[in-house]
Amino acid sequence: NALIERLRQCAPPGSLIVGSGSLPPGLGEDFWARAAKLAKALECRFLLDSAHGVSGALDTGLFLLRQNLDELCSVSGRSITWPDEAAEWSREQIKRGACEVVVVTSGADGALLVTEHERVRLTPPRVPIRSAVGAGDSFMGGLCLGLAKGERPHDALRLAVATAAATMITPATELCLREDVDRVLEQMGATVLL
């Protein structure tokens, strides 16, 4: 309740509010739905990157849902193939008004972004992997940075993929370095329209 109240006090209209990670025991599976509802009331965009409480949040309506392929299979309750079925499930969520943007990641196979008007897939360049710790969070951080700068979702996706790949270059729990992100961006191929 204190966190919800803090958001109510501090989030100006147009802000990005990100729900990320696991929900602490006892918080309740409806927490993300409550946060998404508040974001709408505050005229903010709510982005969810979690494996818990997703269904209720989708029923409330999100700006963006980010899932890895395993999480997507769990949320949907069925096995989903990459990338076609992942794109179709995403399109269904957008059509029913559950969210405006869906991003699905599948490790080295890259990321898929679906909106009402586009479906794009972006594969990262090969990088020397030292550690994957923090790559998913870095992905979301890069995506949010791009969106906060006013980039179109598929342009923000490029930054997200580059940020995640650059994080895997660093050892242990270190996160990406800007020069690595810039280098990965230069090596990235074209976005594939599906």
Backbone as numpy.savetxt, mean C-alpha at the origin, in Angstrom:
# Nx Ny Nz CAx CAy CAz Cx Cy Cz
-9.17 4.58 21.77 -9.99 5.78 21.77 -9.12 7.05 21.77
-8.01 6.99 22.51 -7.12 8.14 22.56 -6.49 8.40 21.19
-6.14 7.34 20.47 -5.55 7.51 19.14 -6.57 8.08 18.17
-7.79 7.58 18.21 -8.84 8.12 17.35 -9.08 9.59 17.66
-9.10 9.94 18.93 -9.29 11.34 19.31 -8.12 12.20 18.85
-6.91 11.67 18.94 -5.72 12.41 18.50 -5.80 12.68 16.99
-6.22 11.68 16.23 -6.39 11.88 14.79 -7.43 12.97 14.53
-8.51 12.93 15.27 -9.58 13.92 15.09 -9.03 15.34 15.29
-8.11 15.50 16.24 -7.58 16.82 16.57 -6.47 17.29 15.62
-5.73 16.34 15.05 -4.48 16.71 14.37 -4.47 16.58 12.85
-5.43 15.90 12.27 -5.36 15.64 10.83 -6.14 16.68 10.04
-5.44 17.61 9.39 -6.16 18.61 8.58 -6.75 17.97 7.32
-7.80 18.55 6.75 -8.37 18.01 5.51 -7.30 17.85 4.45
-7.41 16.76 3.69 -6.45 16.46 2.64 -5.27 15.63 3.09
-5.15 15.40 4.38 -4.03 14.60 4.90 -4.14 13.14 4.46
-3.01 12.47 4.46 -2.98 11.02 4.31 -2.92 10.43 5.72
-3.81 9.51 6.02 -3.76 8.77 7.28 -3.48 7.33 6.92
-2.41 6.76 7.48 -1.98 5.42 7.13 -2.20 4.49 8.32
-2.90 3.41 8.07 -3.04 2.32 9.04 -2.13 1.20 8.58
-1.18 0.82 9.43 -0.17 -0.13 9.00 0.17 -1.11 10.10
0.35 -2.37 9.72 0.83 -3.38 10.65 -0.27 -4.13 11.36
0.14 -4.86 12.38 -0.77 -5.69 13.16 -1.51 -4.85 14.18
-2.68 -5.31 14.53 -3.45 -4.66 15.59 -3.07 -5.29 16.92
-2.81 -4.49 17.95 -2.48 -5.05 19.26 -3.64 -5.88 19.81
-3.34 -6.92 20.58 -4.41 -7.75 21.17 -5.37 -6.88 21.97
-6.65 -7.15 21.81 -7.68 -6.45 22.55 -8.18 -5.18 21.89
-7.51 -4.72 20.84 -7.93 -3.48 20.19 -9.24 -3.66 19.45
-9.46 -4.84 18.89 -10.69 -5.11 18.15 -10.47 -5.05 16.66
-11.09 -5.98 15.96 -10.96 -6.05 14.51 -11.62 -4.87 13.79
-12.41 -4.07 14.51 -13.09 -2.94 13.88 -12.27 -1.65 13.92
-11.05 -1.70 14.46 -10.28 -0.47 14.63 -10.02 0.23 13.30
-9.57 -0.52 12.28 -9.27 0.13 11.00 -10.54 0.71 10.38
-11.67 0.04 10.57 -12.94 0.59 10.06 -13.27 1.90 10.76
-13.05 1.97 12.07 -13.28 3.21 12.81 -12.37 4.32 12.31
-11.09 3.98 12.09 -10.13 4.98 11.61 -10.50 5.45 10.20
-10.94 4.53 9.34 -11.33 4.91 7.98 -12.56 5.80 7.99
-13.50 5.50 8.86 -14.71 6.33 8.97 -14.35 7.74 9.43
-13.43 7.82 10.40 -12.99 9.13 10.88 -12.28 9.90 9.77
-11.43 9.21 9.02 -10.71 9.87 7.92 -11.68 10.49 6.93
-12.75 9.76 6.61 -13.76 10.32 5.70 -14.38 11.58 6.29
-14.73 11.51 7.57 -15.35 12.66 8.23 -14.41 13.87 8.24
-13.11 13.61 8.32 -12.11 14.68 8.34 -11.69 15.13 6.94
-12.26 14.50 5.91 -11.90 14.76 4.51 -10.43 14.43 4.25
-9.98 13.33 4.83 -8.62 12.82 4.64 -8.67 11.53 3.83
-7.53 11.13 3.30 -7.44 9.87 2.56 -6.84 8.82 3.49
-7.54 7.68 3.65 -7.08 6.61 4.53 -6.47 5.50 3.69
-5.23 5.15 4.01 -4.50 4.10 3.31 -4.26 2.97 4.30
-4.64 1.75 3.96 -4.51 0.62 4.87 -3.51 -0.38 4.33
-2.54 -0.73 5.18 -1.51 -1.72 4.87 -1.44 -2.67 6.06
-2.38 -3.59 6.12 -2.47 -4.50 7.26 -3.11 -5.80 6.81
-2.85 -6.85 7.56 -3.50 -8.13 7.29 -4.69 -8.35 8.21
-4.94 -7.44 9.13 -5.99 -7.60 10.13 -7.07 -6.54 9.97
-8.31 -6.93 10.18 -9.40 -5.97 10.15 -9.68 -5.36 8.79
-9.22 -6.00 7.73 -9.33 -5.44 6.39 -10.77 -5.44 5.89
-11.50 -6.54 6.12 -12.86 -6.65 5.58 -13.76 -5.53 6.10
-13.73 -5.27 7.39 -14.54 -4.20 7.96 -14.15 -2.84 7.42
-12.86 -2.63 7.23 -12.40 -1.35 6.68 -12.86 -1.19 5.24
-12.84 -2.28 4.48 -13.32 -2.20 3.10 -14.81 -1.88 3.05
-15.55 -2.40 4.01 -16.99 -2.10 4.07 -17.23 -0.62 4.39
-16.30 -0.01 5.12 -16.40 1.41 5.45 -16.00 2.27 4.26
-15.00 1.81 3.52 -14.48 2.54 2.36 -13.12 3.16 2.66
-12.18 2.90 1.79 -10.80 3.38 1.93 -10.41 4.18 0.70
-9.37 4.98 0.85 -8.75 5.55 -0.33 -7.90 4.48 -1.00
-7.05 3.80 -0.21 -6.11 2.84 -0.78 -5.95 1.64 0.13
-5.93 0.46 -0.47 -5.61 -0.78 0.23 -4.34 -1.33 -0.38
-3.38 -1.66 0.48 -2.14 -2.32 0.03 -2.05 -3.68 0.70
-1.89 -4.73 -0.09 -1.76 -6.09 0.41 -0.65 -6.79 -0.36
0.05 -7.72 0.32 0.90 -8.60 -0.47 0.00 -9.75 -0.95
0.49 -10.58 -1.85 -0.36 -11.60 -2.45 -0.90 -12.58 -1.41
-0.09 -12.97 -0.44 -0.57 -13.87 0.61 -1.69 -13.24 1.43
-1.53 -11.98 1.79 -2.58 -11.28 2.54 -3.85 -11.18 1.72
-3.70 -10.93 0.42 -4.86 -10.82 -0.45 -5.63 -12.14 -0.50
-4.91 -13.25 -0.57 -5.57 -14.56 -0.55 -6.33 -14.76 0.76
-5.74 -14.34 1.85 -6.39 -14.47 3.15 -7.64 -13.60 3.23
-7.55 -12.36 2.80 -8.70 -11.44 2.85 -9.83 -11.92 1.95
-9.47 -12.43 0.78 -10.50 -12.87 -0.18 -11.07 -14.23 0.18
-10.34 -15.01 0.99 -10.79 -16.34 1.36 -10.58 -17.38 0.28
-9.71 -17.09 -0.68 -9.46 -18.04 -1.76 -8.05 -17.84 -2.31
-7.61 -18.79 -3.09 -6.31 -18.68 -3.75 -6.45 -17.74 -4.94
-5.53 -16.80 -5.05 -5.57 -15.81 -6.13 -4.25 -15.87 -6.88
-4.33 -15.94 -8.21 -3.12 -16.01 -9.01 -2.63 -14.60 -9.33
-1.33 -14.53 -9.59 -0.65 -13.28 -9.91 -0.44 -13.19 -11.41
-0.67 -12.13 -12.08 -1.29 -10.89 -11.62 -2.77 -10.78 -11.98
-3.25 -11.67 -12.87 -4.59 -11.47 -13.43 -5.71 -11.53 -12.40
-5.74 -12.57 -11.57 -6.80 -12.66 -10.58 -6.65 -11.58 -9.50
-5.42 -11.23 -9.18 -5.20 -10.13 -8.22 -5.77 -8.83 -8.78
-5.58 -8.59 -10.06 -6.11 -7.38 -10.69 -7.64 -7.43 -10.72
-8.20 -8.58 -11.01 -9.66 -8.69 -11.07 -10.29 -8.50 -9.69
-9.70 -9.10 -8.65 -10.22 -8.90 -7.29 -10.16 -7.42 -6.93
-9.06 -6.79 -7.26 -8.89 -5.36 -6.98 -9.96 -4.54 -7.69
-10.19 -4.84 -8.95 -11.21 -4.12 -9.73 -12.59 -4.29 -9.09
-12.89 -5.48 -8.60 -14.18 -5.73 -7.94 -14.34 -4.85 -6.71
-13.28 -4.70 -5.93 -13.36 -3.86 -4.72 -13.61 -2.41 -5.08
-12.98 -1.96 -6.13 -13.16 -0.57 -6.57 -14.58 -0.36 -7.09
-15.09 -1.32 -7.87 -16.45 -1.20 -8.41 -17.49 -1.14 -7.30
-17.27 -1.88 -6.22 -18.28 -1.89 -5.15 -18.09 -0.73 -4.17
-17.09 0.14 -4.43 -16.89 1.32 -3.60 -16.11 1.08 -2.33
-15.43 -0.07 -2.24 -14.65 -0.39 -1.04 -13.39 0.45 -0.94
-12.83 0.85 -2.07 -11.64 1.69 -2.10 -11.48 2.29 -3.49
-10.62 3.28 -3.56 -10.35 3.94 -4.84 -9.13 3.34 -5.54
-8.18 2.86 -4.75 -6.93 2.33 -5.28 -6.60 1.05 -4.53
-6.17 0.02 -5.26 -5.66 -1.20 -4.64 -4.25 -1.42 -5.17
-3.33 -1.71 -4.26 -1.96 -2.05 -4.62 -1.68 -3.43 -4.04
-1.23 -4.34 -4.91 -0.87 -5.69 -4.48 0.59 -5.91 -4.84
1.35 -6.43 -3.89 2.77 -6.70 -4.14 3.02 -8.20 -4.13
4.03 -8.60 -4.88 4.40 -10.01 -4.95 5.91 -10.16 -5.08
6.63 -9.61 -4.11 8.08 -9.76 -4.04 8.79 -9.34 -5.32
9.64 -10.23 -5.84 10.43 -9.92 -7.04 9.56 -9.79 -8.29
8.30 -10.28 -8.21 7.38 -10.14 -9.35 6.82 -8.73 -9.44
7.07 -7.92 -8.42 6.71 -6.52 -8.50 5.41 -6.16 -7.82
4.79 -5.12 -8.34 3.59 -4.56 -7.74 2.56 -4.28 -8.82
1.32 -4.38 -8.40 0.18 -4.15 -9.26 -0.63 -3.02 -8.65
-1.02 -2.04 -9.45 -1.85 -0.94 -8.98 -3.10 -0.90 -9.85
-4.25 -0.86 -9.17 -5.52 -0.82 -9.88 -6.32 0.37 -9.38
-6.84 1.17 -10.31 -7.78 2.25 -10.01 -8.99 2.03 -10.92
-9.93 2.93 -10.85 -11.11 2.81 -11.71 -10.72 2.84 -13.19
-9.67 3.59 -13.53 -9.33 3.80 -14.94 -8.05 3.13 -15.42
-7.30 2.50 -14.51 -6.06 1.89 -14.97 -5.68 0.67 -14.13
-4.95 -0.20 -14.79 -4.31 -1.34 -14.12 -2.88 -1.37 -14.63
-1.94 -1.20 -13.71 -0.53 -1.18 -14.10 0.25 -2.16 -13.24
1.29 -2.69 -13.84 2.19 -3.61 -13.13 3.61 -3.09 -13.33
4.37 -3.12 -12.25 5.74 -2.63 -12.29 6.64 -3.64 -11.61
7.68 -4.06 -12.30 8.62 -5.03 -11.76 9.92 -4.32 -11.40
10.45 -4.58 -10.20 11.71 -3.92 -9.82 12.89 -4.50 -10.57
13.95 -3.73 -10.73 15.17 -4.29 -11.30 15.79 -5.25 -10.29
16.64 -6.11 -10.77 17.35 -7.02 -9.86 18.36 -6.23 -9.05
18.34 -6.46 -7.76 19.29 -5.79 -6.87 19.94 -6.84 -5.98
21.15 -6.57 -5.50 21.77 -7.51 -4.55 21.02 -7.44 -3.21
20.42 -8.53 -2.82 19.61 -8.54 -1.60 20.48 -8.85 -0.39
20.52 -7.90 0.54 21.25 -8.10 1.79 20.28 -8.37 2.94
19.09 -7.77 2.86 18.07 -8.00 3.87 16.73 -7.48 3.34
15.67 -8.25 3.58 14.34 -7.82 3.17 13.59 -7.13 4.32
14.24 -7.02 5.48 13.59 -6.41 6.64 13.26 -4.95 6.33
12.01 -4.59 6.50 11.58 -3.22 6.28 11.21 -2.88 4.86
11.34 -3.84 3.93 11.05 -3.53 2.52 9.57 -3.19 2.32
8.68 -3.92 2.97 7.25 -3.63 2.84 6.88 -2.27 3.41
7.42 -1.95 4.57 7.16 -0.64 5.16 7.78 0.47 4.32
8.96 0.21 3.76 9.58 1.21 2.88 8.75 1.41 1.63
8.20 0.32 1.10 7.30 0.41 -0.05 6.16 1.38 0.25
5.53 1.16 1.40 4.39 2.01 1.76 4.84 3.45 1.99
6.01 3.63 2.59 6.54 4.97 2.80 6.79 5.69 1.48
7.36 4.99 0.51 7.60 5.58 -0.81 6.30 5.91 -1.52
5.32 5.03 -1.40 4.02 5.27 -2.01 3.37 6.51 -1.41
3.39 6.61 -0.09 2.80 7.77 0.59 3.54 9.06 0.23
4.87 9.00 0.16 5.64 10.19 -0.20 5.23 10.68 -1.58
5.14 9.75 -2.54 4.73 10.14 -3.88 3.34 10.75 -3.90
2.40 10.13 -3.21 1.03 10.66 -3.17 0.98 12.02 -2.47
1.74 12.17 -1.39 1.76 13.44 -0.65 2.34 14.57 -1.50
3.24 14.21 -2.42 3.81 15.21 -3.33 2.88 15.52 -4.50
1.73 14.85 -4.54 0.76 15.11 -5.60 0.95 14.27 -6.85
1.79 13.25 -6.78 2.00 12.40 -7.95 0.77 11.55 -8.22
0.59 11.18 -9.47 -0.48 10.24 -9.83 -0.15 8.90 -9.20
-1.17 8.09 -8.89 -0.90 6.82 -8.22 0.15 5.94 -8.91
0.12 5.85 -10.25 1.11 4.97 -10.89 2.52 5.55 -10.83
2.66 6.86 -10.72 3.98 7.46 -10.53 4.46 7.23 -9.09
3.54 7.33 -8.14 3.88 7.03 -6.74 4.28 5.56 -6.60
3.68 4.70 -7.41 4.03 3.27 -7.38 5.50 3.07 -7.78
5.98 3.82 -8.75 7.39 3.71 -9.16 8.31 4.01 -7.98
7.99 5.07 -7.26 8.81 5.42 -6.09 8.71 4.34 -5.03
7.53 3.78 -4.83 7.35 2.73 -3.83 8.19 1.50 -4.16
8.14 1.07 -5.41 8.91 -0.11 -5.82 10.41 0.15 -5.68
10.85 1.34 -6.08 12.26 1.68 -5.97 12.71 1.76 -4.51
11.85 2.29 -3.66 12.19 2.41 -2.24 12.31 1.04 -1.59
11.40 0.14 -1.91 11.48 -1.22 -1.37 12.73 -1.94 -1.85
13.02 -1.83 -3.15 14.22 -2.47 -3.70 15.49 -1.90 -3.07
15.52 -0.58 -2.89 16.70 0.05 -2.29 16.87 -0.36 -0.84
15.79 -0.63 -0.14 15.88 -1.10 1.25 16.52 -2.49 1.30
16.27 -3.31 0.30 16.83 -4.67 0.30 18.34 -4.67 0.06
18.88 -3.56 -0.43 20.32 -3.43 -0.65 21.05 -3.25 0.68
20.37 -2.67 1.66 21.01 -2.34 2.93 21.04 -3.54 3.86
22.02 -3.60 4.79 22.13 -4.75 5.68 21.16 -4.68 6.86
20.82 -5.85 7.37 20.05 -6.02 8.61 18.77 -5.20 8.60
18.62 -4.29 9.55 17.39 -3.52 9.68 17.50 -2.09 9.15
18.60 -1.80 8.44 18.75 -0.46 7.88 17.72 -0.25 6.78
17.27 0.98 6.65 16.33 1.31 5.58 17.08 1.90 4.40
16.36 2.26 3.37 16.98 2.69 2.12 17.72 4.02 2.26
18.66 4.20 1.36 19.39 5.46 1.23 18.90 6.15 -0.04
18.83 7.46 0.00 18.30 8.21 -1.15 19.07 7.90 -2.43
20.40 7.82 -2.34 21.17 7.56 -3.56 20.85 6.18 -4.14
20.55 5.21 -3.29 20.15 3.89 -3.78 18.78 3.96 -4.46
17.86 4.71 -3.85 16.53 4.87 -4.46 16.67 5.51 -5.84
17.47 6.56 -5.93 17.66 7.24 -7.22 18.26 6.30 -8.25
19.23 5.50 -7.84 19.87 4.55 -8.77 18.87 3.50 -9.24
18.06 2.97 -8.31 17.06 1.97 -8.69 16.02 2.58 -9.64
15.61 3.81 -9.38 14.65 4.47 -10.27 15.20 4.56 -11.70
16.49 4.85 -11.83 17.11 4.94 -13.15 17.13 3.59 -13.86
17.20 2.50 -13.09 17.29 1.15 -13.68 15.92 0.54 -13.99
14.87 1.15 -13.47 13.55 0.56 -13.62 13.07 0.63 -15.06
12.39 -0.43 -15.47 11.82 -0.49 -16.80 10.49 0.25 -16.85
9.82 0.05 -17.93 8.54 0.72 -18.16 7.43 0.08 -17.33
6.43 0.87 -17.03 5.24 0.38 -16.38 4.43 -0.39 -17.41
3.94 -1.56 -17.03 3.16 -2.40 -17.94 1.68 -2.16 -17.68
0.96 -1.76 -18.69 -0.48 -1.58 -18.59 -1.14 -2.93 -18.82
-2.04 -3.32 -17.94 -2.74 -4.60 -18.09 -4.12 -4.40 -18.67
